[in-house]
Amino acid sequence: MDAATGSERALCIANIWKARHPDAHLTVEVEPTLANVHGVGVDIAWPSSKGLVGRIEV
């Protein structure tokens, strides 16, 4: 797994989940070394090396 793609993977999964479950409340949190998706039943995380920080609620 390429650690540099964690934030992109988190956003992709959140977009796919939201398209399939429009009423779902999702949160994508990106930290300097980790990208998380919350609200899909289990938390999903990937390593990230981009150094980004942010939170998106979908």
N, C-alpha and C positions, 0 to 999 in steps of 0.2 A: 504494500500500500504506500502510495506517495503521500508523505506527511503534509506537503504543501497544498493539498486539495481538500482539507477538512472543512473549511468554510463553504466551499462550493458544493460539496457533498451534502452538508447540512441544509443549505438553501434548496438544493434539488429535492431532497427527501421531503422537506416541508411543503414545497410546491406540489409535489405529486400527492401527498397525503391530503392537503387542503382541497385539491381538485376532486379527489375521491370521497372526501368527507367534509363538505362545505360548512357544517356546523361546528367542526372541531376548533378548539382554541389552542393554537400552537405558539411556542416561543423558541426562537433560535438565539442562542447566546454564544458569542465568539469571544474567547480570551486569547491572549498572545500564543498559547501553546495548545489550545483545545477548542473545538467547536461542538456544541450540544444542541440537540433538538428535544424539547420537552412537550408532552401532550399527545404523543402517539401510542400511549399505553405503557411503554417503557421509555426511559431516557436513552437516547442514542448519542454517542460521542465519537469523534475522530480527532486524531492529533492534527495540529495545524502549526505551520512554521512561519506564517505571514506576519505575525505580530499584531494582528487586528484586534480591536476591542469594540464590542457593541451588542445590542439586544434588539431583536425585532419580534413584535407580536403580530401574528397573522390570524 
